[in-house]
């Protein structure tokens, strides 16, 4: 696992460097450390699969008491759940642990973490160097795939994913009945 973590940290640094984020090596180490602590807050797989351990009803007010660190009012409002008073918390340790990290970690670290994952999300449709780095880690190192998918096909798939429904609706409106 140590080798894989080192490769992942190098990948994070490479991605940050490709999008011109300064001090990418230091930021990559901090992002990896944060991700490890987020993962450690989650329940073990055996517990996560046990519905009896994960079915935890919480009242809205419980979040502030049990999981300080997040502005829960803002969170539920942004999620469109401000009017809800009861919730099922599947992994309380993840909620409490992540909330504690939100409250204790520097805002700039969270910005770097989110920036990295935003680039990761769109890597396949970003410039070739970003897509190639993303594939080198996820495709080759993790999956063992040696050849990256054709970028034109990836672009078409992304366009269809984003516009497929809208284009289909336009097409059906123009079809003679």
Backbone bond lengths (Angstrom), bond angles and torsions (degrees), N, CA, C in turn:
res aa  C-N    CA-C-N  psi(-1)  N-CA   C-N-CA  omega(-1)  CA-C   N-CA-C  phi
1 X - - - 1.445 - - 1.535 110.85 -
2 X 1.330 117.03 -32.24 1.461 120.21 -179.26 1.531 111.35 -61.70
3 X 1.336 116.31 -40.18 1.466 120.30 179.01 1.527 110.07 -65.03
4 X 1.314 116.43 -44.70 1.462 120.88 -179.95 1.531 111.04 -63.58
5 X 1.313 116.82 -41.57 1.473 119.52 177.46 1.523 110.91 -63.04
6 X 1.316 117.22 -39.48 1.475 120.39 177.73 1.528 110.58 -64.02
7 X 1.320 116.55 -40.45 1.469 120.36 177.70 1.527 110.84 -65.95
8 X 1.334 116.42 -39.08 1.465 120.33 178.62 1.529 110.39 -66.15
9 X 1.320 116.99 -42.25 1.461 120.04 178.49 1.530 110.21 -62.53
10 X 1.317 117.37 -41.38 1.471 121.16 176.71 1.529 110.25 -62.48
11 X 1.322 116.78 -38.52 1.461 121.33 177.52 1.527 110.96 -64.36
12 X 1.324 117.11 -44.75 1.465 120.63 178.12 1.526 109.29 -58.49
13 X 1.326 116.90 -47.53 1.466 121.27 179.83 1.525 111.09 -60.50
14 X 1.319 116.77 -42.08 1.470 120.35 -179.62 1.514 111.08 -63.94
15 X 1.317 117.26 -44.13 1.470 120.77 178.81 1.527 109.81 -62.17
16 X 1.318 117.52 -47.50 1.473 120.64 179.80 1.522 110.58 -60.64
17 X 1.312 116.61 -41.07 1.463 120.99 178.45 1.530 111.38 -63.62
18 X 1.324 116.73 -40.80 1.475 120.67 -179.52 1.525 113.07 -64.67
19 X 1.327 116.78 -26.34 1.470 119.78 178.36 1.531 110.96 -104.20
20 X 1.341 114.38 22.68 1.467 122.56 172.32 1.523 114.85 60.33
21 X 1.326 116.66 40.09 1.461 121.41 173.77 1.528 106.95 -90.05
22 X 1.314 116.54 122.88 1.460 121.45 -178.35 1.526 111.11 -66.87
23 X 1.317 116.29 152.05 1.465 123.98 175.69 1.534 111.00 56.72
24 X 1.312 115.70 45.37 1.469 121.33 -173.67 1.527 113.12 -62.23
25 X 1.321 118.90 -33.49 1.471 121.03 -179.17 1.524 111.01 -65.08
26 X 1.323 116.76 -47.43 1.468 121.17 179.78 1.514 110.49 -65.37
27 X 1.320 116.68 -43.73 1.463 120.66 -179.48 1.524 110.91 -65.07
28 X 1.326 117.44 -36.77 1.466 120.61 178.26 1.528 110.69 -63.29
29 X 1.311 117.03 -42.02 1.469 120.28 178.76 1.524 110.50 -63.58
30 X 1.320 116.97 -40.56 1.467 120.41 -179.92 1.528 111.14 -69.11
31 X 1.337 117.48 -38.99 1.467 121.31 179.00 1.528 109.68 -64.70
32 X 1.319 117.40 -45.50 1.464 120.27 178.72 1.526 110.64 -60.92
33 X 1.306 117.55 -43.45 1.462 121.01 178.45 1.531 110.88 -59.74
34 X 1.312 116.42 -43.23 1.467 120.47 177.97 1.528 110.49 -62.80
35 X 1.320 117.26 -45.13 1.467 120.47 -179.47 1.530 111.53 -62.45
36 X 1.301 117.26 -37.11 1.466 120.42 177.64 1.526 109.58 -64.43
37 X 1.330 116.70 -42.87 1.468 119.65 -179.59 1.531 111.38 -69.11
38 X 1.317 117.94 -33.74 1.472 120.21 174.59 1.532 109.41 -63.78
39 X 1.318 116.53 -46.15 1.475 121.07 179.72 1.525 111.32 -61.91
40 X 1.319 116.95 -39.18 1.463 120.45 -179.75 1.524 112.03 -66.08
41 X 1.319 117.46 -24.27 1.466 121.17 178.83 1.529 111.93 -74.34
42 X 1.315 117.26 -21.90 1.461 120.68 -179.07 1.527 111.22 -76.59
43 X 1.306 114.93 154.48 1.463 120.96 179.01 1.522 109.88 -67.75
44 X 1.329 117.42 150.74 1.468 120.11 173.75 1.535 109.90 -59.48
45 X 1.322 116.42 154.79 1.468 120.80 -177.77 1.527 112.44 -53.32
46 X 1.325 117.30 -40.83 1.473 120.24 -178.97 1.530 110.75 -61.55
47 X 1.320 116.53 -40.70 1.467 120.04 178.41 1.522 111.04 -72.72
48 X 1.326 116.85 -38.21 1.465 120.80 -177.71 1.528 111.63 -63.41
49 X 1.330 116.56 -28.23 1.469 120.79 -179.99 1.524 112.38 -85.59
50 X 1.305 117.83 -9.75 1.471 122.23 -176.78 1.527 109.65 -91.83
51 X 1.319 117.08 104.25 1.455 121.95 -175.34 1.529 111.89 -60.32
52 X 1.310 117.37 -29.30 1.466 120.02 -178.81 1.531 111.76 -73.05
53 X 1.324 117.36 -25.97 1.459 120.79 177.04 1.533 111.48 -86.35
54 X 1.303 116.56 -17.84 1.458 119.68 -172.22 1.526 114.23 -107.05
55 X 1.295 118.14 -7.37 1.460 121.97 -178.28 1.534 108.56 -90.72
56 X 1.327 116.37 86.69 1.460 122.51 -172.56 1.521 110.77 -119.27
57 X 1.326 118.10 102.57 1.463 119.17 178.26 1.532 110.86 -73.44
58 X 1.328 115.86 131.15 1.461 122.48 175.08 1.515 108.23 -125.58
59 X 1.299 116.16 141.33 1.463 121.69 170.41 1.533 107.06 -80.70
60 X 1.300 116.19 159.46 1.464 121.15 179.62 1.527 110.26 -54.83
61 X 1.317 118.17 -42.81 1.464 122.38 -178.36 1.526 112.62 -66.38
62 X 1.328 117.94 -22.72 1.464 121.41 -179.80 1.528 112.34 -63.24
63 X 1.319 117.24 -31.67 1.461 120.41 -175.08 1.524 111.66 -61.55
64 X 1.308 116.90 -44.18 1.460 120.64 -179.13 1.523 110.93 -64.43
65 X 1.335 116.64 -37.38 1.472 121.09 -178.34 1.518 111.48 -79.52
66 X 1.337 117.41 -47.18 1.465 121.73 -174.37 1.527 113.50 -82.27
67 X 1.331 117.02 -25.32 1.465 119.94 -174.45 1.531 111.20 -136.78
68 X 1.332 117.32 63.46 1.461 118.94 178.71 1.527 110.78 -67.61
69 X 1.313 114.59 154.52 1.467 120.14 178.70 1.513 112.18 126.59
70 X 1.323 116.68 -29.56 1.465 122.21 177.74 1.517 108.09 -108.07
71 X 1.316 115.96 143.36 1.462 120.91 172.57 1.529 105.84 -78.57
72 X 1.320 115.84 91.54 1.465 120.96 -172.81 1.521 112.44 -66.22
73 X 1.324 117.65 -31.81 1.467 119.54 176.17 1.519 110.65 -60.29
74 X 1.326 116.21 -48.19 1.469 120.69 178.44 1.523 110.71 -64.80
75 X 1.329 116.63 -39.97 1.463 121.40 -178.80 1.530 110.54 -60.58
76 X 1.343 116.47 -53.07 1.468 119.40 -177.11 1.523 111.54 -67.67
77 X 1.312 117.22 -33.86 1.460 120.23 176.72 1.526 110.45 -63.69
78 X 1.337 116.51 -47.77 1.471 120.76 179.89 1.523 111.69 -64.09
79 X 1.331 116.43 -30.62 1.468 121.00 -179.59 1.524 112.29 -83.70
80 X 1.338 117.09 -2.01 1.459 120.29 -178.60 1.517 112.68 74.24
81 X 1.323 117.26 21.13 1.467 121.16 -176.85 1.527 112.09 -119.17
82 X 1.338 116.68 21.84 1.468 120.42 -177.21 1.527 111.79 -61.85
83 X 1.316 118.14 -29.48 1.453 121.40 -178.04 1.517 114.91 -84.26
84 X 1.302 117.67 -5.07 1.467 120.88 -178.89 1.523 110.23 -84.08
85 X 1.312 116.08 141.72 1.459 119.53 -179.13 1.525 112.82 -112.57
86 X 1.321 117.68 -14.05 1.469 121.14 -179.53 1.524 109.78 -132.66
87 X 1.342 114.45 143.19 1.455 121.23 -177.26 1.519 108.84 -140.20
88 X 1.323 116.10 155.86 1.453 121.71 169.81 1.522 106.20 -105.37
89 X 1.318 115.96 119.40 1.462 121.93 179.28 1.520 107.22 -98.57
90 X 1.312 116.23 114.41 1.454 120.75 -173.98 1.520 111.66 -75.00
91 X 1.307 117.68 -39.24 1.457 120.95 178.69 1.530 108.99 -132.06
92 X 1.318 117.81 88.28 1.466 119.76 -179.57 1.526 113.65 -54.75
93 X 1.330 117.45 -36.85 1.468 119.27 -179.66 1.525 111.21 -63.78
94 X 1.331 117.62 -34.11 1.464 120.39 177.86 1.525 110.60 -68.78
95 X 1.326 116.32 -40.83 1.461 120.32 179.50 1.522 110.64 -66.38
96 X 1.316 116.57 -48.44 1.467 119.40 -178.58 1.528 111.53 -68.57
97 X 1.322 116.99 -41.10 1.464 120.84 -179.08 1.511 112.89 -67.32
98 X 1.330 116.34 -45.18 1.457 119.77 179.79 1.523 110.51 -68.06
99 X 1.318 116.90 -39.24 1.454 120.53 177.50 1.526 111.01 -61.57
100 X 1.323 116.85 -41.68 1.463 120.40 177.51 1.529 110.78 -62.63
101 X 1.330 117.10 -38.91 1.464 120.53 177.38 1.527 111.14 -65.79
102 X 1.329 116.87 -40.58 1.463 119.91 177.44 1.524 109.76 -59.53
103 X 1.321 116.19 -41.23 1.456 120.17 -178.76 1.515 114.60 -74.34
104 X 1.334 117.20 -24.46 1.466 119.32 -173.51 1.521 114.94 -104.51
105 X 1.309 117.39 -23.50 1.464 119.73 -175.61 1.529 111.38 -90.54
106 X 1.308 114.66 150.08 1.452 123.36 -178.97 1.538 111.09 -61.66
107 X 1.316 115.92 139.09 1.463 121.22 179.87 1.528 111.67 -58.11
108 X 1.325 117.51 -36.67 1.469 120.04 179.69 1.532 111.60 -63.15
109 X 1.332 117.64 -34.19 1.467 120.04 176.15 1.517 110.19 -63.94
110 X 1.320 117.42 -44.36 1.469 120.37 178.67 1.524 110.83 -63.26
111 X 1.313 117.31 -38.10 1.473 120.39 177.71 1.526 110.49 -62.97
112 X 1.337 116.42 -44.20 1.470 119.94 178.08 1.523 111.22 -63.18
113 X 1.327 116.48 -43.27 1.466 122.24 178.49 1.536 110.33 -58.89
114 X 1.324 115.90 -48.64 1.464 119.75 -178.76 1.527 111.90 -69.14
115 X 1.330 117.45 -36.48 1.463 121.60 177.29 1.527 109.70 -61.36
116 X 1.329 115.74 -47.32 1.463 120.11 179.21 1.528 110.86 -58.42
117 X 1.333 116.69 -47.48 1.467 119.01 -176.85 1.528 112.54 -71.37
118 X 1.310 117.95 -26.77 1.470 120.47 173.80 1.526 109.78 -65.83
119 X 1.329 116.34 -46.09 1.471 119.67 177.48 1.525 109.70 -62.17
120 X 1.329 117.70 -43.92 1.465 121.51 178.23 1.529 111.50 -56.51
121 X 1.321 115.90 -42.12 1.461 120.31 -177.53 1.527 111.44 -60.81
122 X 1.319 116.73 -38.47 1.466 121.14 -176.28 1.525 113.14 -103.45
123 X 1.322 118.17 10.13 1.464 121.99 -173.09 1.521 113.37 -53.81
124 X 1.311 117.75 -39.21 1.472 119.56 -174.84 1.522 113.13 -67.68
125 X 1.324 117.81 -18.18 1.472 119.99 -179.87 1.528 111.79 -114.71
126 X 1.310 117.32 8.04 1.462 121.98 175.42 1.528 108.50 -88.90
127 X 1.321 118.61 179.08 1.477 119.61 -179.89 1.525 112.69 -51.08
128 X 1.335 114.35 155.08 1.471 121.37 -173.68 1.519 113.76 -52.18
129 X 1.314 117.63 -39.31 1.469 119.77 -177.38 1.530 111.40 -63.28
130 X 1.337 116.92 -39.19 1.470 121.13 178.84 1.532 109.34 -68.36
131 X 1.329 116.11 -46.28 1.469 120.07 179.40 1.530 110.68 -61.73
132 X 1.330 117.16 -40.01 1.464 120.76 -179.02 1.526 110.96 -66.15
133 X 1.340 117.37 -41.63 1.468 120.20 178.39 1.524 110.80 -65.18
134 X 1.316 116.02 -41.59 1.458 119.96 179.17 1.527 110.50 -62.31
135 X 1.325 116.30 -44.49 1.463 120.04 178.67 1.526 111.02 -66.04
136 X 1.326 117.33 -38.88 1.465 120.38 -178.73 1.523 110.66 -58.09
137 X 1.334 117.43 -37.95 1.458 118.37 179.07 1.524 111.38 -83.14
138 X 1.336 117.13 -59.05 1.470 119.55 -173.61 1.520 112.85 -73.73
139 X 1.323 117.22 -38.52 1.458 120.16 -178.18 1.509 113.23 -79.32
140 X 1.339 116.36 -49.87 1.462 119.97 -174.49 1.527 112.30 -87.20
141 X 1.326 118.07 -56.20 1.471 120.09 -175.90 1.527 111.44 -66.11
142 X 1.328 117.26 -49.54 1.466 118.85 -176.09 1.524 113.72 -82.04
143 X 1.332 117.18 -40.31 1.465 119.27 -173.87 1.526 113.82 -102.03
144 X 1.332 117.54 -14.91 1.456 119.77 179.71 1.516 114.80 79.11
145 X 1.312 117.21 9.75 1.466 121.17 179.32 1.527 109.16 -78.65
146 X 1.302 116.68 135.20 1.467 120.18 -175.27 1.529 113.49 -97.34
147 X 1.324 117.62 -23.41 1.466 120.24 -175.95 1.520 109.25 -119.14
148 X 1.313 114.95 126.41 1.467 120.45 178.86 1.529 109.87 -71.68
149 X 1.330 117.05 150.56 1.459 119.18 177.09 1.531 110.52 -64.86
150 X 1.304 115.93 152.11 1.467 121.96 178.98 1.533 109.38 -61.78
151 X 1.330 116.20 128.26 1.473 120.01 -175.93 1.518 112.74 -64.14
152 X 1.318 118.13 -31.19 1.472 118.67 179.46 1.527 109.80 -67.05
153 X 1.327 116.93 -39.22 1.465 120.20 177.50 1.528 110.99 -67.77
154 X 1.335 116.47 -38.74 1.458 120.44 177.03 1.525 110.30 -62.71
155 X 1.329 116.31 -41.90 1.465 121.28 178.90 1.520 111.67 -64.18
156 X 1.317 116.47 -42.59 1.467 120.29 178.50 1.530 110.18 -64.70
157 X 1.320 116.64 -42.94 1.467 120.21 178.98 1.526 111.01 -62.92
158 X 1.344 117.31 -40.45 1.470 120.65 178.62 1.526 110.44 -65.19
159 X 1.327 116.92 -41.59 1.460 120.78 178.33 1.521 110.72 -64.61
160 X 1.313 116.84 -45.45 1.464 120.03 177.65 1.520 111.27 -61.77
161 X 1.321 116.69 -38.87 1.458 120.33 178.62 1.515 112.05 -64.61
162 X 1.323 116.35 -38.98 1.465 120.93 -177.87 1.521 112.45 -81.81
163 X 1.337 116.55 -35.06 1.462 119.74 -172.81 1.520 114.71 -118.65
164 X 1.303 117.28 -2.61 1.467 120.75 -173.68 1.515 114.20 -51.32
165 X 1.324 116.86 -49.31 1.465 121.12 -178.75 1.533 110.89 -64.31
166 X 1.321 116.88 -44.20 1.471 120.63 -178.43 1.525 110.80 -65.09
167 X 1.329 116.86 -43.14 1.463 120.48 178.28 1.526 110.03 -65.16
168 X 1.313 117.05 -40.95 1.466 120.80 177.80 1.522 111.88 -60.77
169 X 1.319 116.87 -40.54 1.469 120.47 178.21 1.518 110.83 -65.40
170 X 1.328 117.08 -43.03 1.473 119.83 177.11 1.525 110.58 -61.98
171 X 1.312 116.65 -42.18 1.456 121.36 -179.79 1.521 110.97 -61.46
172 X 1.319 117.06 -45.61 1.466 119.20 -178.08 1.528 112.19 -69.69
173 X 1.330 117.73 -28.77 1.472 120.01 176.80 1.517 112.12 -69.50
174 X 1.328 116.49 -28.39 1.461 119.43 -176.95 1.526 112.33 -92.35
175 X 1.305 117.54 -5.80 1.458 121.91 -179.72 1.525 110.18 -74.04
176 X 1.320 118.07 133.59 1.467 119.58 175.18 1.520 110.06 -67.39
177 X 1.299 115.09 143.48 1.462 120.46 -178.15 1.501 111.06 -92.16
